[in-house]
Amino acid sequence: MLYRGALYRVLNPNYAREPLSGRGAELYGGRFNPNGVAALYSSLSVVTALREANQVGSLQPTTLVAYDAHIEDIFDSRDEDALKAEGMNPAVLSDTTWREQMNVSGEAMTQTFARRLMANGFNALLVKSFAPGATDNDLNLVLWRWSDRAPSRLTLIDDENRLSR
C-alpha cells in the first residue's frame, strides 16, 4: 500500500524541537514498536492526533505538527485476510493489555507482530485508532522507517521555521 498526503502528530512541547526523532517510542516502546526500535506514531487527521495524544486525563499543552508524506510498503491492518496471513487478528491489535504483556514477557504480541512486518520490508502500519471516542474512520500510520527521500519520505511542514525558535 502507498500513502501520499498529510500526516499529523501531537507532541509534548518538551520534544517539539525534534519532531522527526521517534526517540520516545524507541526508549519506551509502544503498542506497535518494541523497546529499542524508533517509531513515529502519526494520524491521518488532526482530530485523531488529538485523541491519541490525550487518552488519559485532561487536555495537556501540546504542539501539533504536520508532515507531507509519501510512504510506500505499508501494511494495511484493515485487511483481515492479510492480518490472518500474518498470524494476527483485530482483537489482538486492540488489546489494552499490551503494556502488561511487555512488562511480563518483554514484548507484547503487537510488538512481535510489528517486528515481523519490519523484517518483511514494511515501512509502516496503517491501523485504526484505539483512543477513546475513535471511530473506524480514525486512522493512524505508525512509521518504522522514514527519511527525506523515497520509499519512505516524510517532510515536516514548518515553512517559517517555528520549531527552531
C-alpha positions in Angstrom: 0.0 0.0 0.0 1.1 3.6 -0.7 0.1 6.7 1.3 0.6 10.2 -0.1 -0.7 13.2 1.8 -0.7 14.9 5.2 0.1 13.2 8.5 -0.3 14.8 11.9 1.3 14.3 15.4 0.7 15.9 18.7 3.9 16.3 20.6 4.7 17.1 24.2 6.2 20.6 23.9 9.4 19.3 25.5 10.0 17.2 22.4 8.7 19.6 19.8 12.2 20.6 18.6 12.8 17.0 17.4 9.5 16.2 15.5 11.3 13.6 13.4 13.2 11.7 16.0 11.0 8.8 17.2 13.2 8.7 20.2 10.4 8.5 22.9 9.0 5.4 21.2 12.4 3.9 20.9 13.2 4.4 24.6 9.9 3.1 26.0 8.3 1.0 23.3 4.8 1.4 22.0 1.9 -0.7 21.0 3.5 -1.3 17.6 7.2 -0.9 18.3 9.4 -2.8 20.8 11.9 -1.1 23.0 14.9 -0.1 21.0 13.0 0.5 17.8 12.3 4.1 16.8 8.8 4.8 15.6 6.7 7.8 14.6 3.1 7.5 15.6 1.1 9.7 13.2 -2.5 10.2 12.3 -4.4 10.8 9.1 -6.4 13.6 10.7 -5.9 16.4 13.3 -8.8 15.2 15.4 -7.3 11.6 15.6 -3.9 13.0 16.5 -5.5 15.0 19.4 -7.4 11.9 20.6 -4.3 9.8 20.5 -2.2 12.3 22.5 -4.8 12.9 25.2 -6.1 9.4 26.1 -5.8 9.9 29.8 -7.0 12.8 31.9 -7.5 16.4 30.7 -6.0 18.0 27.6 -2.5 19.0 28.3 -0.3 21.6 26.5 0.6 20.1 23.1 2.4 21.0 19.9 0.6 19.9 16.7 2.8 19.2 13.7 2.1 18.3 10.2 4.1 16.3 7.7 3.9 15.8 3.9 4.3 12.1 3.4 5.0 9.7 0.6 5.2 6.3 2.2 5.5 3.0 0.3 5.2 -0.5 1.6 2.6 0.0 4.2 0.8 -3.0 5.9 -2.9 -2.2 6.0 -4.3 -3.8 9.1 -7.9 -3.2 8.0 -7.4 -6.2 5.6 -8.4 -9.1 7.8 -7.1 -11.7 5.3 -3.7 -10.0 5.4 -3.8 -9.9 9.2 -4.7 -13.6 9.3 -1.8 -14.4 7.0 0.5 -12.7 9.5 -1.0 -14.6 12.4 -2.8 -11.6 13.8 -6.4 -10.5 14.3 -8.3 -7.3 15.2 -8.9 -8.4 18.8 -5.1 -8.7 19.5 -4.5 -5.3 17.8 -6.9 -3.6 20.1 -6.0 -5.5 23.3 -5.5 -2.9 26.0 -3.1 -5.2 28.0 -0.1 -4.6 25.6 1.8 -2.8 28.3 1.3 -5.6 30.8 2.4 -8.1 28.2 5.5 -6.1 27.6 6.3 -5.9 31.3 5.7 -9.7 31.9 7.3 -11.2 28.8 9.5 -8.4 27.4 7.4 -7.9 24.3 3.7 -7.5 23.6 2.1 -9.6 20.9 1.5 -6.4 18.8 5.2 -5.6 19.1 6.2 -9.0 17.9 3.8 -8.5 15.0 5.4 -5.2 14.2 8.9 -6.7 14.3 7.7 -9.4 11.8 6.3 -6.7 9.5 9.6 -4.7 9.7 11.6 -7.8 8.9 9.3 -8.4 5.9 10.2 -5.0 4.5 7.2 -2.9 5.6 8.0 0.7 6.3 4.8 1.4 8.2 1.5 0.1 9.6 -1.9 1.6 8.9 -4.1 0.9 11.8 -7.3 2.2 13.3 -7.1 4.4 16.4 -8.0 2.7 19.7 -8.2 6.0 21.5 -11.5 6.7 23.4 -14.1 8.1 21.1 -12.4 6.9 17.9 -14.4 5.6 15.0 -13.4 3.2 12.2 -12.6 6.4 10.2 -9.9 7.5 12.7 -6.7 6.0 11.3 -3.0 6.1 12.4 0.1 5.4 10.4 2.9 4.0 12.5 6.2 4.5 10.7 9.3 2.4 11.4 11.4 3.8 8.5 11.3 7.3 7.3 13.7 9.8 5.7 13.8 12.7 3.4 13.5 10.5 0.3 11.6 7.6 -1.2 10.4 5.0 -0.5 9.5 6.4 2.9 9.7 10.2 2.6 8.4 12.3 5.5 8.9 16.1 5.4 8.0 18.3 8.4 5.8 21.2 7.3 7.5 24.2 9.0 8.0 26.7 6.3 8.6 29.5 8.8 11.0 27.5 11.0 8.8 28.0 14.0 10.1 24.9 15.8 13.7 26.1 15.6 12.9 29.2 17.7 
